[in-house]
Amino acid sequence: MKFLVVIPSWSYRGGERIFLNLALGLQHEGHKVTVIAGRKDRNNVCFADPTLKIIYPPRLLNILIQNNLIYLIFIWFILYYLIRREKDQADWIISESHACLTSSVLAVKGTKTKVVWYVMHCESSKIHNLFTHYVWECTFGIVQKFTIKRVDLVFSLSERTKLALKNYFSLDSIVIPPIFYSRKTDNLSNVPMVIKEIYNKHLVLFLPGIIHWKKNHKLAIDTINALKNNHPDIRLVIAGRGEYELELRQYIEKHNLNDYIYFSGLIFGDTLQYCYEHAAMTLVCSHGENEGFSLTAFESLINSTPVLVSSQAGAAKIINKYDFGYVCAPHLNQFIKGADEILRSPEKFRSKAFRGKKFINNQYNEHKIALSVLQYFKRNEYIK
């Protein structure tokens, strides 16, 4: 089969990584896959397998749309043009939401190419009382409600997303979880010296992901503040970027925690792998119902690194059910207790994480996930 995979940006955001991994899995099963990205994010670039064909705007246009306002205005037209140009090379389009989905549906109108909406998360209620969010709901939300009536299949990332889709859009969907790859640090020389020094000298609590209010970074900062006297060797490494970073830095300064917290900026490849492998634990502090899966929790487990996970995170239900880590409500007293317990019993929690690694390698490998996608098509007689 021939697939187009449509994503808003070629970046290291969790959603894009899920789509790129799925594209690679389908390609490894012998199918022709082309990825279309609305832009290549120059500040958040993502490693991709060199065998994967990725199409994005020409260099000068790509520079222009690095500005987010310009990007939001033109992304619809850019994606429509790129998809329209490639549509004859695809039996199916697997699309992310909003502009990707609308452009995909419009571009293949009147053709035999079918469209799958693959939903990372679905906000069944407003997640922040902001005017911008209200504007988003009144514009893109309305457009999307119109568009989804014209898709051929709907996939959801998790049971949580499936339930939200049913409640919000009255849509049935099939759960297609993400693919995870087990990797090792290939070249230590690629890891910045400052990070290696922090990890060599201290017990690191690792917090990767976009710096956004819904990721609840202040909970991790407050946890470090509460534990630093009993565990003077602990440090918090915050990996990622986001508009919330300045506020966090001011909060850290206010509480005199600069010596205990390090911002690594955006990391990936060997550096990200090193941080997962050598951390005392990975933190997932999320609050809000719109997080589909919590990739960082599973990326930590696949490295046999203990996890302390908020019960509101997407991965919490699975981790709690199989006892792969410590799951609790995103409240300070519970996070303090969880972090302290992991620090005092590291081997116990590494054993839990190792069981999690085996589970992920068995349940979320590329062969199994890619086959589940294809078999679903077959059951519906889309593949002859």
NORDA-V917188 format. One record per pair of residues at least 4 apart in sequence whose C-alpha atoms are under 6 Angstrom apart, sorted by sequence separation. I is the first residue (numbers start at 1). J is the second residue. D is the distance in Angstrom with one decimal. If there is no record, write none. Layout:
I;J;D + I;J;D
This chain:
27;31;4.8 + 41;45;5.5 + 58;62;5.9 + 71;75;5.5 + 79;83;5.9 + 80;84;5.9 + 83;87;5.6 + 96;100;5.6 + 97;101;5.1 + 99;103;5.9 + 103;107;5.9 + 136;140;5.6 + 137;141;4.5 + 138;142;6.0 + 140;144;6.0 + 164;168;5.9 + 165;169;5.4 + 166;170;4.3 + 196;200;6.0 + 198;202;5.8 + 224;228;5.8 + 227;231;5.8 + 228;232;4.8 + 268;272;4.5 + 270;274;6.0 + 275;279;5.9 + 301;305;5.3 + 316;320;5.9 + 317;321;6.0 + 319;323;5.6 + 335;339;6.0 + 342;346;5.4 + 359;363;6.0 + 360;364;5.2 + 361;365;5.5 + 366;370;5.8 + 371;375;5.9 + 378;382;5.7 + 26;31;5.8 + 27;32;5.9 + 57;62;5.5 + 65;70;5.5 + 95;100;6.0 + 156;161;5.8 + 166;171;4.7 + 252;257;5.3 + 267;272;5.5 + 300;305;5.3 + 311;316;5.3 + 319;324;5.0 + 377;382;5.2 + 378;383;5.1 + 27;33;5.9 + 65;71;4.5 + 95;101;5.6 + 156;162;5.5 + 165;171;5.6 + 166;172;6.0 + 311;327;5.8 + 39;56;5.5 + 158;175;5.6 + 310;327;5.8 + 311;328;5.2 + 36;54;5.9 + 38;56;6.0 + 155;173;5.2 + 156;174;5.9 + 157;175;5.6 + 307;325;5.3 + 308;326;4.9 + 309;327;4.8 + 310;328;5.4 + 311;329;5.0 + 34;53;5.2 + 35;54;4.6 + 36;55;4.8 + 37;56;5.0 + 154;173;5.0 + 155;174;5.0 + 156;175;4.8 + 157;176;5.4 + 310;329;5.4 + 155;175;5.8 + 156;176;6.0 + 157;177;5.0 + 294;314;5.1 + 310;330;5.1 + 92;113;5.5 + 293;314;3.9 + 294;315;5.4 + 91;113;4.9 + 92;114;4.8 + 93;115;4.7 + 94;116;4.8 + 95;117;5.2 + 96;118;5.6 + 292;314;5.0 + 293;315;5.1 + 39;62;5.9 + 76;99;5.4 + 80;103;4.7 + 84;107;5.1 + 92;115;5.7 + 93;116;6.0 + 95;118;5.9 + 291;314;5.5 + 79;103;6.0 + 237;261;5.9 + 241;265;5.8 + 276;300;5.7 + 281;305;5.9 + 286;310;6.0 + 235;260;4.9 + 236;261;4.7 + 237;262;4.9 + 238;263;4.9 + 239;264;5.1 + 240;265;4.9 + 281;306;4.7 + 282;307;4.9 + 283;308;5.0 + 284;309;4.7 + 285;310;5.1 + 287;312;5.5 + 235;261;5.8 + 239;265;5.4 + 240;266;4.3 + 277;303;5.6 + 281;307;5.3 + 284;310;5.9 + 10;37;5.6 + 80;107;5.7 + 239;266;5.9 + 286;313;5.5 + 9;37;5.0 + 324;352;4.7 + 4;33;5.9 + 6;35;5.9 + 8;37;5.4 + 9;38;5.1 + 324;353;5.3 + 1;31;5.2 + 2;32;4.7 + 3;33;4.8 + 4;34;5.0 + 5;35;4.6 + 6;36;4.8 + 7;37;5.0 + 8;38;4.7 + 9;39;4.8 + 10;40;4.6 + 11;41;5.5 + 203;233;5.8 + 204;234;5.7 + 206;236;6.0 + 208;238;5.8 + 210;240;5.1 + 211;241;5.3 + 2;33;6.0 + 4;35;5.8 + 9;40;5.7 + 10;41;5.9 + 202;233;5.0 + 203;234;4.6 + 204;235;4.9 + 205;236;4.8 + 206;237;5.1 + 207;238;4.9 + 208;239;4.5 + 209;240;5.3 + 210;241;5.5 + 211;242;4.4 + 12;44;5.8 + 202;234;5.7 + 204;236;5.7 + 210;242;5.7 + 212;244;5.5 + 324;356;5.3 + 11;44;5.2 + 12;45;5.9 + 211;244;5.7 + 11;45;4.7 + 12;46;4.6 + 11;46;4.7 + 115;151;5.4 + 116;152;5.9 + 115;152;5.5 + 116;153;4.7 + 117;154;4.9 + 118;155;4.6 + 119;156;4.8 + 120;157;5.2 + 116;154;5.6 + 118;156;5.7 + 122;161;5.8 + 121;161;5.3 + 124;164;5.6 + 38;79;5.7 + 122;164;5.8 + 306;349;5.5 + 124;168;5.3 + 306;350;5.4 + 102;147;5.8 + 305;350;5.9 + 98;144;5.9 + 304;350;6.0 + 306;353;5.3 + 305;353;5.8 + 304;353;4.7 + 304;354;4.6 + 301;353;5.1 + 301;356;5.7 + 302;357;4.3 + 301;357;5.3 + 216;285;5.5 + 215;285;5.9 + 216;286;5.3 + 215;286;4.3 + 214;286;5.8 + 214;287;5.6 + 204;279;5.1 + 205;280;5.9 + 207;282;6.0 + 204;280;5.3 + 205;281;5.2 + 206;282;4.7 + 207;283;5.3 + 203;280;5.7 + 205;282;5.8 + 191;271;4.8 + 185;270;5.0 + 4;90;5.9 + 3;90;5.0 + 2;90;4.6 + 5;93;5.8 + 185;273;5.6 + 2;91;5.3 + 3;92;5.1 + 4;93;4.7 + 5;94;4.8 + 6;95;4.7 + 7;96;5.6 + 185;274;5.9 + 3;93;5.7 + 5;95;5.9 + 223;336;5.4 + 161;292;5.8 + 21;179;6.0 + 18;178;5.7 + 123;290;5.1 + 122;290;5.8 + 121;290;5.5 + 121;291;5.9 + 121;292;4.7 + 120;292;5.7 + 180;364;5.9 + 179;364;5.1 + 179;365;5.5 + 179;366;5.4 + 25;366;4.9 + 26;370;5.5 + 25;370;5.7
